[in-house]
Amino acid sequence: MGVFVFLPLVLPLTAWPIARLAAQHLHPRTATRMLTAVAAVMAVCSTVCLALVMVVGTAQLPGNPLPDGWSDPEVRAAVPYDEVVGKAAIPALCAVLLACTQTLWRHGRTRRRAHRALAGLPDTEVAVLPDGAPYAYALPGVRRRRGRVVVTTELLDRLTSAERRALFAHERAHLSDGHHRLLLAVRLAARANPFLRPLQTAVSYTTERWADEVAAQRVGSRRTVATAIGKAALASRPGSPLPAFAAPGPVPRRVAALLAPPPAPARWPAVFTSAGLATWGAAAGTALSAMSSANAALILISLLRAATPL
């Protein structure tokens, strides 16, 4: 195991460059899926790393659940361990599990509350709330309730018919492409390893850009979508009751991207470019993280089997 068991804890730093460059040089759909995959793999590997460090580092403590043979000098010599690091890994792992559980619970509670708030409205794809605050969001389904687009009358009154179509197309894209699942995945990853927070911020932006591009294709006018986004942003107020899974990206950047030509089709960036080097660096870091955690886990399992009497 050695020092390689600690690599997954710091390898997320290799993904920071692509978190910044993906939104600029990759298609939003490609950037979103790639960043989410990188964040998920690295989060799992770093959590496994914490568990392994905890098991190895606390093997000599009284009351540990490991077999007696684990304390044999031959076994201890084969596995480097540090009791201080092992003890520190216990609260760290507990904090990770608690943070992820809390995030899942809050996510589910927010969705259920949002659906209960729509209980008295007709069961249509678009739910219009008679609210004086201008906002809109995509509400994913829960249990037997289907996903819906929620918008207030105040926001609808501020948009033209074409801009309303752009708004609905944008929110439907969030539902049809499952953006709430991707956002939840990177949110959990960032809770598991704080080094992955830049990827969470990047995915929050690229999912909005992805929905913007889908809306522009369906409406047939990039300028109409940009205008609708700008009007909704100007009309919004601090503290609007947006659910936790509706994460708007930076509006000026989104509007500027819509007023520019459409992004190139999804493709892997050239190697000798800033985006290409960052992408390959993130891919290498992800692969190394997976190999390091898998190798350490296999070694630990092999030693446990050898130290456990039949």
N, C-alpha and C positions, 0 to 999 in steps of 0.2 A: 504494500500500500504506500508507505512512505509519504513524501510530500505531494504525490500526485492526487491523494484524496482531498487535498485542500484546493486544487486548481478550479473545480467547478464553482467555488465561492467567488472567485475573482475574474473568471473568464467572461462573465457578462460585460466587462469593460471593453472587450473587443467588439461589441455590437454598438457602442455609442456612435461611431462615425456613420454607420448605415442608418441609424435612427434619425440622424440629421439630414442625410443626403437622399434617402429613399423617396421622400415626398417631392423632392425637386427634380429627380431624374428618372424615376420609375412610374409606370402607370399606377394609379391609386389602388386598383384591385391587386396588382402584383405586390406592391409595397405592403399592403395590409396583411395579405396572407403570409408573406415571407417574414415580416416582423413578428406576427403572432406565433408562427411556428418556432422561430428562434427563441422568443421569450418563454414559450411553454417548455421547450426542451431544456433550456438552461435553468429554469426554475425547478423542474423535477430533479435535475442532476444536482443542483446545490442543496436541495432538501435531502436527497439521498446521502450526500456528503456529510451533512450535519448528523444524520442518524448514524452513519458509520463511525464518525469521530466520537460520538457519544458512547456507542457500544464499546469501541476499543479503549477509549480513555477511562471508562468507569469499570472495566472488567475486574479490577482488584478491590472495588468497594464492597463492603459487607451487604448482603441482601440482593446482589445483582442476579438476574435470572439466567445467566450463562451457566453452562455445565462446569463442574469442578475441574475438569481437564483443561479448561481454558487458562487456568492460572499456572499450568506447568511451565517451568523455565524454558523448555524448548519452544513452546507456543509463543510465549512472551518475547523470546528472542527473534522470532520470525515476523512479528508484527510490531513496528515502532508505535509507542503510545505515549501520551502525555496526560497525566491525571488532571492537571489544571485545565488543559484545553477540553478534555472530556467533560469535566464538570461544567465548564462554561457553555458547552454545546447543549446541555440539558435545557436551561432557560431559553436559549436561542431557538431550539427546535419547538419548544412549547409556544414561544411567541409567534413563530411562523404558523403553526397549526391553529392557534387562537385567532390570528389576524385573517387567515383564509376562511375559517369558519364564520367569523363575524361578517366578512365581506359577502359570503354566500347567503347568510341569514338576512342581511340588510337588502340585498338584491331581491330575494324572494318576497320579503315583506313589502318593499316598494311596489313591486308588480301587483301583489294582491290588493294593496290599498288603492292603487290606481284603477284596477278593475272594479273594485267595490264602489268607487266614486262614480263610475259610469252605469251603475245598476239600473237607474231609472230612465236611461236613454234607450232609444230603439237599437236593436242588435244589427247595426249596419257596419260596413267596412270603415266608414268615417264617422266619428263621434264629434258632434259640435257642442261645445260647452258654452252656456250663456254667461261668460265671464268677461269682466271689464279689463282684464290683463291680457295683452297680446302674446300668445305663445302657441306652439305646436310641437308634438313629439310623436314618435312611433312607439306604440305600446305592444310589446310581444305577448303572445298568448300564454296562458297558464292553465294547466289541467285541461278542462274541456272548453275553455274560453279561447277564441281565436284572437290573433293579433289585430289591432285596430290603429287607425290614424286618429289622433286626438288634436283638435284645433278649437280655438275659442272664436266666438263671434266678433270680438274686437279685432283680432288679426285678419279675419276674412274681410271685414269692412275696409281695411286699409290696402287690400290687394285687388288688382284687376282680375278679370276672369282668366286671362292667360297666366298671370302670376299664381293664381290659385292652383291651376293645373300643374304648374312647376312645383309648387309646395307639396301637393299630394303625391306627385311622382317621386319627389325626393324622399318623403317619409315611407312610401311603399317600397322603395329600394332598400331602405334599412330593414324592413320586415322580410322581404323576399330573399335577400342575400344573407340574412342571419347576422347582421352586424352586432346585435346585442351579445351574441355568444362570443364573438371575437373580442369585443371590449371586456367582457367578463373574464375571458382567459388571460388577457394581458394585465388586467387589474389584479387577478390572483397571483400572477407571476411577479408583479411588482411588490406584492405583500410578502411573497416568499423570499425575494432577494431585492433589497432596495437599489442595487446597481441596475436593475431592469426598469426603473421608473422612466428614463428617457424613451424607452420603447413604448410604454403606456401612453405617454404624451403624443408620440408620433402616430400611433394607431388611432388615437382619438381624432387626429386631424385627417389621416388618410381615409378613414371610413366616411367622414363627411365629404371629402373630395370624391370618393367612389360614388356616393349617392348623388352628388352634384352632376357627375358625368352621365350617370344613368338618366337622371331627370332631363338633362340637356338633349340626350338622344331621343327620349320619348316625346318631349315637347317640340323639338326641332329648332330651338333657339337658345343658344348659350347666353345671350344678353338678357333674355326674359328670366332665366334662372338666376343670373347675377343680380338683376333688379329685385327679384322677390327676396333673395337672401339679404340684400342691403336694406330693404324696407323692413323686413322682420327684425333685423338687428337694431335698426334705429328705433323701432317701436318697443323693443323689449325693455324691461325694467329689472333692476337688481332684485334678486330674490324671487324670480318667477318660479312657479311650482313645477319645474322640470324634473322628471324622474332621474335617478342616479345613472341609469343606463343611457340617457340621452346626452351625449357629450359633444357640444358644438365646437368646431374648430375655429381658428382665428379667421374672422370674417374678411378683413382686407385681403389676406392671401387667397382666400377662396374666390373672392370676386375677381381679383386680378388673374387668377388661373382660368376662370370662365371667360374672361374677355380676351384671353390669348387663344391661339390655335389649340385644337384638341390634343391631348397627350398621345404620344406614339403608342402603337399596339403593344400589348404586354410581351416583353422579351427580356432575356438576361443581358445586363449591361456589358459593354466591351471591357476586357480585362484592364487595359492600360488607360483607364479613366478613374476619376475620383470615386464615382459611384461603383465602378467595377471592383476596384481595390477594396473599398469598404465592404462590398457584398462578399467577396471572397474571404476577407478577414473575418467577417461575422460567421460565415459558413465554416471556416477552419476552427474558430473558437467554439462553435456549437458542436462540431464533430469531436474535438479534443475533450470537451466537457463530458460528452456522452461516453467516450471511450474510457476516460479516467474514472468516472463513477461506476461504470460497468466492470472495469478491471478490479477496482477496489472491492466492489460487492462480491465478485466471484472469488477473490482471494479470501475474504472473510467467511464466506459460506463454506469454502473448502476446508479452512482451518477449523471451523465449528464442527464440521462432520468428523474431521480427524480427532478432535479433542473430545467428542461425545462418545461415551461407551455404548456399545451395541446392547 
